[in-house]
Amino acid sequence: MLDVRPLEYGDRAWLERVLREETAGPMIVSRGHLHDGLELPGLVASHEGERAGALLHRVGGDELEIVFIATTVRAVGAGAALLAAAVELAARERCRRAWLVTTNDNINAIGFYQRHGWDLVAFHRDAVTESRRLKPAIPATGNDGIPVRHELEFEHLL
Ligand SMILES: CC(C)(COP(=O)(O)OP(=O)(O)OC[C@H]1O[C@@H](n2cnc3c(N)ncnc32)[C@H](O)[C@@H]1OP(=O)(O)O)[C@@H](O)C(=O)NCCC(=O)NCCS
């Protein structure tokens, strides 16, 4: 049984652990901006009563950015449920589009977003190389030994 609800203050310690494991700390860089993951609003997916994933977002103008998404219980639909809930939220906020960036090594996420109707709309060459100036902890090598250099931007139009 899957459920998605808004992030609450009581999720903070859990979220901190998820951010540490997935992004080496609470700070997240996207498109050259440094975000504190512990200050952003978000959504939490639960599977059979246990937290299974988190999504952090921010609304700017008529756009909703998914700044962070990760699941702690994989392949039960938590990722898909979080993505769908973010699109619903963007619609409620009267956004024109929802968007996010991922990195060139994240082959799993690149496939996942496209299977769920998100479109690859921009390639930001060496954006991660630039991001390391803001967050030196970003590793040089990512999934499957792939050098992490670029941001790929996906969007879902509303
Ligand atoms: C990308 C990520 C969020 C996807 O989350 P997830 O929880 O694995 O996603 P889901 O369970 O919804 O779907 C993954 C696959 O599991 C399988 N699956 C989903 N529900 C299932 C179910 N009930 N039973 C069996 N298999 C299922 C499907 O094959 C699905 O593939 P799809 O892409 O065709 O939908 C997750 O892999 C993750 O946290 N990765 C690490 C962090 C990361 O890379 N974040 C993105 C950075 S931009």
Ligand as a Chemical Component Dictionary entry (heavy atoms), coordinates in Angstrom:
data_LIG
# 
_chem_comp.id                   LIG 
_chem_comp.type                 NON-POLYMER 
_chem_comp.pdbx_formal_charge   0 
_chem_comp.three_letter_code    LIG 
# 
loop_
_chem_comp_atom.comp_id 
_chem_comp_atom.atom_id 
_chem_comp_atom.alt_atom_id 
_chem_comp_atom.type_symbol 
_chem_comp_atom.charge 
_chem_comp_atom.model_Cartn_x 
_chem_comp_atom.model_Cartn_y 
_chem_comp_atom.model_Cartn_z 
_chem_comp_atom.pdbx_ordinal 
LIG C1  C1  C 0 15.192 7.138  -9.505  1  
LIG C2  C2  C 0 14.430 6.606  -8.294  2  
LIG C3  C3  C 0 13.870 7.776  -7.489  3  
LIG C4  C4  C 0 13.261 5.745  -8.816  4  
LIG O1  O1  O 0 12.531 5.301  -7.676  5  
LIG P1  P1  P 0 11.921 3.820  -7.518  6  
LIG O2  O2  O 0 11.349 3.800  -6.163  7  
LIG O3  O3  O 0 12.896 2.793  -7.889  8  
LIG O4  O4  O 0 10.770 3.893  -8.617  9  
LIG P2  P2  P 0 9.529  2.939  -8.860  10 
LIG O5  O5  O 0 9.478  1.850  -7.860  11 
LIG O6  O6  O 0 8.339  3.798  -9.040  12 
LIG O7  O7  O 0 9.872  2.359  -10.286 13 
LIG C5  C5  C 0 11.108 1.701  -10.609 14 
LIG C6  C6  C 0 10.836 0.368  -11.268 15 
LIG O8  O8  O 0 10.404 -0.556 -10.310 16 
LIG C7  C7  C 0 9.492  -1.467 -10.893 17 
LIG N1  N1  N 0 8.255  -1.447 -10.103 18 
LIG C8  C8  C 0 7.534  -0.377 -9.700  19 
LIG N2  N2  N 0 6.493  -0.759 -8.960  20 
LIG C9  C9  C 0 6.548  -2.092 -8.886  21 
LIG C10 C10 C 0 5.751  -3.070 -8.235  22 
LIG N3  N3  N 0 4.675  -2.719 -7.534  23 
LIG N4  N4  N 0 6.120  -4.351 -8.358  24 
LIG C11 C11 C 0 7.187  -4.707 -9.085  25 
LIG N5  N5  N 0 7.997  -3.826 -9.705  26 
LIG C12 C12 C 0 7.678  -2.536 -9.606  27 
LIG C13 C13 C 0 9.250  -1.014 -12.318 28 
LIG O9  O9  O 0 10.069 -1.786 -13.161 29 
LIG C14 C14 C 0 9.722  0.406  -12.288 30 
LIG O10 O10 O 0 10.211 0.813  -13.517 31 
LIG P3  P3  P 0 9.582  2.045  -14.350 32 
LIG O11 O11 O 0 10.668 3.050  -14.411 33 
LIG O12 O12 O 0 9.241  1.485  -15.637 34 
LIG O13 O13 O 0 8.379  2.557  -13.602 35 
LIG C15 C15 C 0 15.307 5.686  -7.426  36 
LIG O14 O14 O 0 15.917 4.705  -8.234  37 
LIG C16 C16 C 0 16.379 6.411  -6.619  38 
LIG O15 O15 O 0 16.109 6.878  -5.516  39 
LIG N6  N6  N 0 17.612 6.485  -7.133  40 
LIG C17 C17 C 0 18.728 7.076  -6.387  41 
LIG C18 C18 C 0 18.590 8.559  -6.244  42 
LIG C19 C19 C 0 18.471 9.208  -7.591  43 
LIG O16 O16 O 0 19.155 8.855  -8.535  44 
LIG N7  N7  N 0 17.582 10.206 -7.665  45 
LIG C20 C20 C 0 17.382 10.953 -8.867  46 
LIG C21 C21 C 0 18.378 12.029 -8.932  47 
LIG S1  S1  S 0 17.902 13.238 -10.148 48 
# 
loop_
_chem_comp_bond.comp_id 
_chem_comp_bond.atom_id_1 
_chem_comp_bond.atom_id_2 
_chem_comp_bond.value_order 
_chem_comp_bond.pdbx_ordinal 
LIG C1  C2  SING 1  
LIG C2  C3  SING 2  
LIG C2  C4  SING 3  
LIG C2  C15 SING 4  
LIG C4  O1  SING 5  
LIG O1  P1  SING 6  
LIG P1  O2  DOUB 7  
LIG P1  O3  SING 8  
LIG P1  O4  SING 9  
LIG O4  P2  SING 10 
LIG P2  O5  DOUB 11 
LIG P2  O6  SING 12 
LIG P2  O7  SING 13 
LIG O7  C5  SING 14 
LIG C5  C6  SING 15 
LIG C6  O8  SING 16 
LIG C6  C14 SING 17 
LIG O8  C7  SING 18 
LIG C7  N1  SING 19 
LIG C7  C13 SING 20 
LIG N1  C8  SING 21 
LIG N1  C12 SING 22 
LIG C8  N2  DOUB 23 
LIG N2  C9  SING 24 
LIG C9  C10 SING 25 
LIG C9  C12 DOUB 26 
LIG C10 N3  SING 27 
LIG C10 N4  DOUB 28 
LIG N4  C11 SING 29 
LIG C11 N5  DOUB 30 
LIG N5  C12 SING 31 
LIG C13 O9  SING 32 
LIG C13 C14 SING 33 
LIG C14 O10 SING 34 
LIG O10 P3  SING 35 
LIG P3  O11 DOUB 36 
LIG P3  O12 SING 37 
LIG P3  O13 SING 38 
LIG C15 O14 SING 39 
LIG C15 C16 SING 40 
LIG C16 O15 DOUB 41 
LIG C16 N6  SING 42 
LIG N6  C17 SING 43 
LIG C17 C18 SING 44 
LIG C18 C19 SING 45 
LIG C19 O16 DOUB 46 
LIG C19 N7  SING 47 
LIG N7  C20 SING 48 
LIG C20 C21 SING 49 
LIG C21 S1  SING 50 
# 
